């Protein structure tokens, strides 16, 4: 079975940075993507970013594209989400998920448990 584990969430002041990690186990991710999604209080889960394990292509939501960077380390089967210039509206539970590169959560099969990111004003 495929497992995904997020880490790196926490508390940070506005303007600060965090790096989230998504570690995969149990299956190779060749020809698969890893997406980042988040769920803010009172809102639906929304797309943040995705990266292809094999091709290195990335997609970002408009709200984060100038501030967040998704990267990968295939040897470690880990995907990172570097979050800079954090804003209070970035506060959410962040999830990583394995799929085929879609920006919609329904197209991902394997999900991590989520990690809380809280950005104070």
Secondary structure by P-SEA (a helix, b strand, c coil): cbbbbbcbbbbbcccbbbbbbbbbcccccccbbbbbbbbcccccccccccccccccbbbbcccccccbbbbbcccccbbbbbbcccccccccbbbbbbcccccccccccccccbbbbbbcc
